[in-house]
Amino acid sequence: MHFPYGIADFRKVREEGYFYVDRSDRIALLEEAGNQLLFLRPRRFGKSLWLSTLENYYDLARADDFERLFGGLKIGQNPTPRRNRYFILNLNFSVVDPHGDSDAVRASLFHHLNIQIKATVARYSDWLEDRVDIEPDDGIASFQSLTNAIAQTPYKLYLLVDEYDNFANEVMISPLHGTDRYQRLVENEGTIKTFFKAVKAAAEGRGVDRVFLTGISPVVLSDITSGYNVAEDLSQRPRFHDLCGFTEAELRVTLEAVAVAHSLDAAQVDTALTLMRDFYNGYRFTLQHDERIYNPTLVLYFLKRLAEDGVFPTQLLDGNLAMDRNRIQYVARLPHGEALVNRALNPEEPLTISQLANRFGVQDMLTAPRNPDFLATLLYYFGVLTLAGRNEWGELTLAIPNQVIRKLYVERLQEQLLPNYDDQAQRQGLCRRFYATGDLGPLCELLEQTYFKVFDNRDLRWSNELVVKTAFLVVLFNDAFYVMDSEPALGRGYGDLMLRVRPDMRQYALLDHLLEFKTVSLKKVGLTSAELAGKTRDELRALPVVAEQLQEAEIQLAVYRKTLQRSGTESLKLRTHAVVSIGLERLVW
């Protein structure tokens, strides 16, 4: 079994026998949905392969290939009348260079338009009778010449635009001069706005019949709304929830097939599925579906390694997705963004919004937005938050989808809180000791000396207990060894932080850890900061209020341990840790 990791060419996938999950029946649904469609998903979520599917289905020059490519698929059993009835112009705005000023971006866009239009003219030379003029300095004029020529034939144009917002987003999030350059591209007669005005005009009986756009967010369309206000957004429609991505049932069937080829037993299949569920699952794009969607790029990365090597990949984060941390950083730089991004790590108070904003532009975000829904919605579109449900007031709740994305948030905080190499090296050394022995002492001293001081000065308007919990999460996070679970459900209660050894790492000298945190104010212990600093750890443990909190935490941990034992997780090498923080200054365990 061959897995098409990094392959977005439908023809190649079908002709060379790559693994393929059939979504072709959605083609008929798309035809019903409208003529000009927008489909938004996070980066590397399979959008390009879907556009390639549409290209091969509708391309009139590929009619002879239909049976070979689609005959065994759902749409091949019941094709629509429009199959192989269109000229195709396929644009990919990710190849437009976002660097330089707005004139340079304009030139890069026109260069891409002209190259693709030339290729289209060459491909359909047998059907095009009128001349198509290529204007080197005006790709939009070239596009209009193409649509005019197509309008003289019995056929129409299907325009496919992949990553319609990519270069605009890259310009927008650039730390240097990004906003001004972006505005010049989308406002008034800016290049992007002018192009989409030309598309809209051509769709009014001048050669263009259908348009399918993919992208990440609606920001660009919002900023050019008067230029192109006709696209219907399918991104949250229930029938297209899994248009891109995999379901768990599909993964299990696939893993079982891989297991046969590599003599893996049922337990190993379950282990692989558990690992992928923790690290790759969790995306939800409509509340009408409870089922979560797996990131297809990450899944194919895992399956390709497993199929080729017979073992799980050690590194579960595909490096191509690490750049999403830049998008988290971009939102953090916006007004009120830092507090919002930090709150995403807080499981006790999920981010809530009244509804996902589907029409908001850059100015809405840059001018200290009165409505925080803009920023949270942008994190959702970037794929670093996902729909979790509704709270008791009917508000939408958003959550970090999986461990891969949680790592991006944590690494950002790690670098900000301990930016020096020596600090990070010290942290890693102390963590390794804790992972293997459960020795909390050196780690707590590090937290007292460094992290608490930094946390105290940051915009983290949380309870002290939550700051303590977040500090431990940030310090201890290591997805190479552990699945980190903040607020794990344990029976009828919730633990504070659990480090569960990855199932593929259990043969090593790693312990599972469950931590319970309590906080006590300086006022309750009746000490000043100076007096607290002068106390030994044993003296602090002897304080009645501290001893009481330690005992309460130990009782809770004993209950949680029994719950874990009853749940059949006897393979856990569990160590429990009760930790009391006094005024965010001292720790006792």
C-alpha positions in Angstrom: 0.0 0.0 0.0 1.5 3.4 -1.1 0.5 6.6 0.6 0.4 9.9 -1.3 2.1 12.1 1.2 2.9 15.4 -0.4 1.1 14.4 -3.6 -1.7 16.7 -4.8 -2.1 15.3 -8.3 -5.3 13.3 -8.7 -4.2 11.7 -11.9 -0.9 10.5 -10.4 -2.7 9.1 -7.3 -5.1 7.1 -9.5 -2.8 5.9 -12.2 0.0 4.9 -9.8 -2.3 3.1 -7.4 -1.9 5.3 -4.3 -4.1 5.1 -1.3 -7.3 7.1 -2.0 -10.4 7.8 0.1 -13.3 8.4 -2.3 -15.0 11.7 -1.9 -16.0 11.9 -5.5 -19.8 11.7 -4.7 -19.5 15.3 -3.4 -19.0 16.5 -6.9 -22.7 16.2 -7.6 -23.4 18.0 -4.3 -21.1 20.9 -5.3 -23.0 21.3 -8.6 -26.2 21.7 -6.6 -24.5 24.1 -4.1 -23.8 26.9 -6.6 -21.7 28.2 -9.4 -19.1 30.2 -7.5 -17.9 28.4 -4.3 -15.5 29.0 -1.5 -14.0 26.2 0.6 -11.8 27.1 3.6 -9.7 24.7 5.6 -6.3 25.1 7.5 -3.0 24.7 5.6 -2.1 21.3 4.2 -5.6 19.8 4.7 -6.0 18.2 1.3 -7.5 21.2 -0.6 -5.1 21.0 -3.5 -5.8 17.3 -4.2 -9.6 18.1 -4.2 -9.0 20.9 -6.9 -7.0 18.4 -8.9 -10.0 16.0 -8.7 -12.3 18.6 -10.0 -9.9 19.5 -12.8 -9.7 15.9 -14.0 -13.4 15.5 -13.8 -14.5 18.6 -15.7 -11.6 18.9 -18.2 -13.0 18.5 -21.7 -9.5 17.6 -23.0 -9.5 14.5 -20.7 -12.8 12.9 -21.7 -11.0 9.8 -22.9 -9.4 9.3 -19.5 -12.7 9.4 -17.6 -13.2 5.7 -17.2 -9.7 5.0 -16.2 -9.6 7.8 -13.6 -13.2 7.7 -12.3 -14.7 4.4 -13.4 -14.1 2.7 -10.0 -15.2 5.7 -7.9 -18.6 6.7 -6.7 -19.0 9.5 -9.3 -18.0 7.1 -12.0 -21.0 5.0 -11.3 -23.3 8.0 -11.6 -21.6 10.9 -13.4 -23.2 14.3 -13.8 -24.0 15.7 -17.3 -21.3 18.3 -16.8 -18.3 15.9 -16.7 -15.6 16.7 -19.2 -17.5 19.8 -20.5 -15.3 22.7 -19.4 -12.1 24.5 -20.2 -10.0 24.6 -17.0 -7.9 27.5 -15.8 -6.0 26.3 -12.7 -4.4 29.1 -10.6 -2.3 28.6 -7.5 -1.7 31.8 -5.6 0.9 30.1 -3.3 3.4 30.5 -6.1 2.9 34.3 -6.2 6.0 35.8 -4.4 4.7 37.9 -1.4 8.1 39.7 -1.0 8.8 43.2 -2.2 6.4 46.1 -2.4 2.9 46.0 -3.9 4.2 46.6 -7.4 6.5 43.5 -7.1 3.6 41.4 -5.9 1.5 42.6 -8.7 4.2 41.7 -11.3 4.5 38.2 -9.7 0.7 37.7 -9.9 0.5 38.8 -13.5 3.5 36.5 -14.3 1.6 33.5 -12.8 -1.6 34.4 -14.6 0.1 34.7 -18.0 2.0 31.4 -17.6 -1.3 29.5 -16.7 -3.2 31.2 -19.5 -0.6 30.3 -22.0 -0.8 26.7 -20.8 -4.6 26.7 -21.1 -4.5 28.2 -24.6 -2.0 25.5 -25.7 -4.0 22.7 -24.1 -7.3 23.7 -25.8 -5.9 24.9 -29.1 -8.3 22.5 -30.9 -11.3 24.2 -29.4 -10.3 27.8 -29.4 -10.7 29.6 -32.7 -10.2 33.2 -31.6 -6.7 34.5 -30.7 -5.8 35.0 -27.0 -3.6 38.0 -26.4 -1.0 37.6 -23.6 -0.3 41.0 -22.1 3.1 40.7 -20.2 2.4 43.7 -18.0 -1.3 43.1 -17.4 -2.3 39.5 -16.5 -5.9 40.6 -16.0 -6.1 41.8 -19.6 -4.8 38.4 -20.6 -7.5 36.7 -18.5 -10.2 38.9 -20.2 -8.8 37.9 -23.6 -9.0 34.3 -22.7 -12.6 34.5 -21.5 -13.7 36.4 -24.6 -12.2 33.7 -26.8 -13.9 30.9 -24.7 -17.3 32.8 -25.0 -17.2 32.1 -28.7 -17.2 28.3 -28.2 -19.9 26.0 -27.1 -18.1 25.5 -23.8 -17.4 27.5 -20.7 -14.6 28.0 -18.3 -14.2 26.4 -14.9 -11.8 28.6 -12.9 -10.0 26.8 -10.0 -8.0 29.0 -7.6 -6.0 27.2 -5.0 -4.9 29.2 -1.9 -6.7 32.3 -3.1 -5.5 34.2 0.0 -2.0 32.8 0.4 0.2 35.6 -0.8 -2.1 38.2 0.7 -1.9 36.4 4.0 1.9 36.2 3.8 2.0 39.9 3.1 -0.5 40.6 5.9 1.4 38.7 8.6 4.8 40.0 7.6 6.3 41.9 10.6 7.7 44.6 8.2 5.4 46.8 6.3 2.9 44.0 5.9 -0.3 46.0 6.5 0.4 48.8 4.1 1.3 46.5 1.3 -1.7 44.3 1.9 -4.1 47.3 1.8 -2.7 48.4 -1.5 -3.5 45.0 -2.9 -7.1 44.7 -1.8 -8.5 48.3 -1.7 -9.9 50.5 -4.5 -8.2 49.3 -7.7 -5.7 47.1 -6.0 -4.4 44.1 -7.9 -6.3 41.4 -6.1 -9.6 43.3 -6.0 -9.3 44.1 -9.7 -8.6 40.5 -10.6 -11.7 39.3 -8.8 -13.8 42.0 -10.3 -12.7 40.6 -13.7 -13.7 37.1 -12.6 -17.1 38.3 -11.4 -17.7 40.2 -14.7 -16.7 37.2 -16.8 -19.2 35.0 -14.9 -22.0 37.2 -16.1 -22.3 35.5 -19.4 -18.8 36.3 -20.6 -17.1 32.9 -20.7 -16.9 31.8 -17.0 -19.5 29.4 -15.7 -18.1 28.0 -12.5 -15.5 29.1 -9.9 -14.0 27.1 -7.0 -11.8 28.9 -4.5 -9.8 27.3 -1.7 -8.1 29.2 1.1 -7.6 29.5 4.8 -9.7 32.4 5.9 -12.4 34.8 4.5 -10.3 37.9 5.4 -9.2 38.6 1.8 -12.7 38.2 0.4 -14.0 40.5 3.1 -11.6 43.2 2.1 -12.5 43.0 -1.6 -16.2 42.4 -0.9 -17.5 45.0 -3.5 -15.2 43.4 -6.1 -16.3 39.8 -5.5 -19.4 39.3 -3.4 -20.9 36.3 -5.2 -19.0 33.3 -3.7 -20.9 30.9 -1.5 -18.9 29.7 1.5 -19.3 25.9 1.9 -16.8 25.6 4.7 -19.3 25.0 7.6 -21.9 23.2 5.6 -22.5 19.7 7.2 -22.5 17.8 3.9 -18.9 19.0 3.2 -17.6 18.5 6.7 -15.3 15.7 5.7 -14.6 16.8 2.1 -11.0 17.0 3.1 -9.5 14.9 5.9 -10.1 11.4 7.3 -12.6 9.9 9.7 -11.5 7.5 12.4 -13.4 4.6 10.8 -11.5 5.1 7.6 -8.2 5.2 9.5 -9.0 1.9 11.3 -9.7 0.1 8.1 -6.5 1.5 6.6 -4.4 0.6 9.6 -5.7 -3.0 9.6 -4.6 -3.3 5.9 -1.1 -2.0 6.8 -1.0 -4.4 9.7 -1.6 -7.4 7.4 1.3 -6.3 5.2 3.7 -5.8 8.1 2.5 -8.6 10.5 1.3 -6.1 13.1 -1.1 -7.5 15.7 -4.4 -6.0 16.8 -2.8 -4.3 19.9 -0.4 -2.5 17.6 -3.2 -1.3 15.4 -5.0 0.0 18.5 -1.8 1.7 19.7 -1.3 3.4 16.3 -4.9 4.6 16.3 -4.6 5.9 19.8 -1.4 7.8 18.9 -3.0 9.4 15.8 -6.1 10.2 17.8 -4.1 12.2 20.3 -1.8 13.9 17.9 -3.8 14.3 14.6 -7.5 14.2 15.4 -9.8 16.8 16.8 -10.9 19.1 13.9 -14.6 20.0 13.8 -15.9 22.4 11.2 -19.6 22.3 12.0 -21.6 21.5 15.1 -24.0 19.4 13.1 -21.4 16.7 13.1 -20.0 15.2 16.3 -17.3 13.2 14.5 -13.9 14.8 14.5 -11.7 15.0 11.4 -8.1 13.9 11.2 -5.5 16.1 9.5 -4.8 14.3 6.3 -1.3 15.5 5.8 -0.2 14.3 9.2 -2.0 11.0 8.8 -0.4 10.3 5.5 3.0 11.2 6.9 2.4 8.7 9.7 1.0 5.9 7.5 3.8 6.3 4.9 6.5 5.9 7.6 4.6 2.9 9.1 4.1 1.2 5.7 7.7 1.7 4.6 9.5 1.0 7.9 7.1 -1.1 9.8 7.4 1.2 12.9 5.8 4.4 14.1 7.7 7.6 13.2 9.5 9.0 16.2 8.8 12.6 15.2 5.0 13.0 15.1 5.0 16.6 13.9 5.4 17.0 10.2 7.9 19.8 10.0 5.9 21.4 7.2 3.2 22.3 9.7 5.6 24.0 12.2 5.2 27.3 10.4 1.7 27.5 11.8 3.4 28.9 14.9 4.0 32.0 12.9 0.3 32.5 12.5 -0.2 32.1 16.3 2.5 34.7 16.8 0.8 37.0 14.2 -2.5 36.9 16.2 -0.5 37.5 19.4 0.9 40.7 18.0 -2.6 42.1 17.2 -4.4 44.3 19.8 -5.5 42.1 22.7 -4.0 39.1 20.8 -1.4 38.1 23.4 -4.0 37.6 26.1 -6.3 35.6 23.8 -3.5 33.3 22.6 -2.4 32.6 26.2 -6.0 31.9 27.2 -6.2 29.1 24.6 -4.1 27.0 26.9 -6.6 27.3 29.7 -8.9 24.3 29.8 -10.9 25.6 32.7 -12.3 28.5 30.7 -12.5 27.6 27.0 -12.5 30.5 24.6 -16.1 31.4 23.7 -17.6 33.5 20.9 -21.1 34.3 19.9 -20.5 33.0 16.4 -17.8 32.5 13.9 -17.2 35.7 12.0 -17.3 35.1 8.3 -16.9 38.7 7.1 -14.0 40.6 8.8 -11.1 42.4 7.2 -7.7 43.3 8.4 -8.7 46.7 9.8 -11.2 44.9 12.0 -8.3 43.1 13.6 -5.7 45.9 13.6 -7.8 48.7 15.2 -8.2 47.2 18.7 -11.3 45.2 17.8 -14.3 45.8 20.0 -15.4 42.3 19.2 -12.9 39.6 20.3 -14.7 37.2 18.0 -12.5 38.4 15.2 -9.3 37.1 16.8 -10.6 33.8 18.0 -12.2 33.2 14.6 -8.9 33.9 12.9 -7.2 31.2 15.1 -10.0 28.9 14.1 -9.4 29.5 10.4 -5.7 29.0 10.9 -6.4 25.6 12.3 -5.0 26.2 15.7 -8.4 26.2 17.4 -11.4 24.2 16.4 -15.1 24.0 17.3 -15.7 22.2 20.7 -19.4 22.8 21.2 -21.7 25.2 23.0 -21.8 26.3 26.6 -24.9 26.7 28.7 -25.6 30.1 27.3 -25.4 28.9 23.7 -22.0 30.4 22.9 -19.6 28.6 20.7 -16.6 27.2 22.5 -13.2 26.8 20.8 -10.4 24.4 21.8 -7.0 23.3 20.7 -7.6 20.3 18.5 -4.7 18.0 19.3 -1.2 17.5 20.7 0.5 18.7 17.5 -1.2 22.1 17.7 -0.8 22.3 21.5 2.9 21.9 21.0 2.9 25.1 18.9 1.3 27.1 21.7 3.6 25.6 24.3 6.8 26.1 22.4 5.9 29.7 21.8 5.6 30.2 25.6 8.7 28.2 26.3 10.8 30.5 24.1 9.3 33.7 25.5 9.6 32.6 29.1 13.1 31.1 28.8 14.7 32.5 25.7 18.3 31.7 26.4 20.0 28.4 25.3 21.4 27.7 28.8 18.0 28.2 30.4 16.4 25.7 27.9 19.3 23.2 28.4 18.8 23.4 32.2 15.0 22.9 31.8 15.5 19.9 29.6 18.0 18.3 31.9 15.7 18.7 34.9 12.7 17.3 33.0 14.6 14.2 31.9 15.4 13.5 35.5 11.7 14.0 36.5 10.5 11.8 33.7 12.6 8.9 34.8 12.6 9.3 38.6 9.7 11.5 39.6 12.1 13.8 41.4 10.2 17.1 41.6 12.7 19.1 43.7 15.0 20.6 41.1 12.1 21.3 38.8 10.2 23.2 41.5 13.3 25.2 42.3 13.6 26.2 38.7 9.9 27.3 38.6 10.4 29.4 41.8 13.5 31.1 40.5 12.5 31.8 36.9 9.1 30.9 35.6 6.9 32.3 38.4 8.7 35.7 38.1 8.1 35.8 34.4 4.5 34.6 34.6 3.8 37.2 37.2 4.7 40.0 34.8 2.7 38.7 31.8 -0.8 39.3 30.7 -2.2 36.1 32.2 -5.3 37.1 34.0 -5.9 33.7 35.5 -6.2 32.3 39.0 -2.9 31.4 40.7 -3.7 27.7 40.5 -4.1 28.0 36.7 -0.8 29.8 36.4 0.9 27.0 38.4 -0.7 24.4 36.2 0.3 26.2 33.0 3.8 26.7 34.2 4.2 23.0 34.8 2.7 22.2 31.4 5.0 24.6 29.6 8.1 23.3 31.5 7.3 19.6 31.2 5.9 19.4 27.7 7.6 16.8 25.6 5.6 15.2 22.8 8.5 12.9 21.9 7.9 10.9 25.1 4.4 11.9 26.4 0.8 12.6 25.6 0.2 15.7 27.8 -3.3 15.9 29.1 -4.4 19.0 31.0 -7.6 18.4 33.0 -7.9 14.6 32.2 -11.3 13.2 32.9 -10.9 10.6 35.7 -14.1 9.1 36.8 -16.3 12.0 38.1 -13.4 14.2 38.7 -10.6 15.9 36.8 -6.9 15.7 37.5 -4.9 18.8 36.8 -2.1 17.5 34.6 -1.2 14.0 33.3 1.9 12.9 31.5 1.0 9.6 29.9 3.9 7.8 28.2 3.4 7.5 24.4 2.3 3.9 23.7 5.3 3.5 21.4 7.8 4.6 24.1 6.7 2.3 26.9 9.8 0.1 26.6 12.0 3.0 27.9 12.7 4.1 31.4 9.9 6.6 31.5 7.3 7.0 34.2 3.7 8.2 33.8 2.9 11.2 36.0 -0.3 12.6 37.5 -0.1 16.0 39.2 -2.6 17.8 41.4 -2.1 21.4 42.2 -3.4 23.6 45.1 -2.7 27.2 45.9 -2.6 29.1 49.1 -2.4 32.9 49.4 0.2 34.7 51.5 -2.7 36.1 53.5 -3.9 32.6 54.5 -0.5 31.5 55.7 0.0 34.8 57.5 3.4 35.5 56.0 5.0 38.3 54.1 7.1 37.6 51.0 10.3 38.2 52.9 9.2 35.8 55.7 8.1 33.2 53.1 11.5 33.4 51.4 13.3 32.7 54.7 11.4 29.5 55.5 12.7 26.0 54.7 10.7 23.6 52.7 10.0 21.5 55.8 8.8 24.5 57.7 6.4 25.4 54.9 5.1 21.8 54.8 4.4 22.1 58.6 2.1 25.2 58.2 -1.4 24.0 58.9 -3.1 25.5 55.9 -0.4 24.0 53.6 -0.5 20.6 55.2 -4.3 20.6 54.8 -4.0 21.4 51.1 -1.4 18.7 50.6 -3.5 16.1 52.3 -6.6 17.1 50.2 -4.5 16.8 47.0 -3.2 13.4 48.1 -6.7 12.1 48.7 -7.8 13.2 45.3 -4.8 11.5 43.7 -5.6 8.3 45.5 -9.1 8.4 44.0 -7.7 9.1 40.5 -5.2 6.2 40.8 -8.0 3.8 41.6 -10.0 5.1 38.6 -7.1 4.5 36.3 -6.6 1.0 37.7 -10.3 0.2 37.1 -10.1 1.5 33.6 -7.7 -1.3 32.6 -4.6 0.9 32.3 -2.5 -1.4 34.4 0.5 -0.8 32.0 0.9 2.6 33.5 4.0 3.1 35.7 2.2 5.8 37.6 3.7 8.4 40.0 1.4 10.9 41.6 2.5 14.3 42.8 0.7 16.7 45.1 2.0 20.3 44.8 1.0 23.3 46.8 1.9 26.8 45.6 2.1 29.6 48.1 1.5 33.0 46.6 3.1 32.1 43.3 6.4 32.3 45.2 7.2 29.0 46.8 6.3 25.4 46.1 5.8 22.5 48.4 5.3 18.8 47.4 
